[in-house]
Amino acid sequence: MKQNKKAVEALAYFERTLGPFTLGRALASIRETEGYTLARFAKKLGVSRAHLCDVERGRRGVSAERAARWAKVLGHPPQVFVALALQDEVTAAGLKLKVSVEAA
């Protein structure tokens, strides 16, 4: 998936100021932008409020399969959510690798 220059610059700024972009941060951003409460957003995703809170705060990871399902529910590209979920796992393992995902 090719990113445009403005998107790359925005992500670089985000990571410089707030730290790495994670699936949890992406979900929190979507939830807040769309005006959902944590409980209502968790219900939409089919998980408990506590589970979603743990994901948003980086205390719990998400499988690639679940990330793809959530992307579909929220109307976002699955490759973005899957890449973020896999990157979170790679980062948690202490590996200095960058994950990239493309549609097959």
NORZISUL-V639010 format. One record per backbone hydrogen bond with DSSP energy under -1.0 kcal/mol. NH is the residue of the N-H (numbers start at 1). CO is the residue of the C=O. Records with the same first field share a line. If there is no record, write none. Layout:
NH=CO + CO
This chain:
8=4
9=5
10=6
11=7
12=8
13=9
14=10
15=11
16=12
17=13
18=14
19=15
26=22
27=23
28=24
29=25
30=26
31=27
32=28
33=29
34=30
36=31
41=37
42=38
43=39
44=40
45=41
47=42
52=48
53=49
54=50
55=51
56=52
57=53
58=55
59=54
60=54
67=63
68=64
69=65
70=66
71=67
72=68
73=69
74=70
76=71
81=77
82=78
83=79
84=80
85=81
86=82
87=83
88=84
89=85
90=86
91=87
92=88
93=89
94=91
95=90
97=95
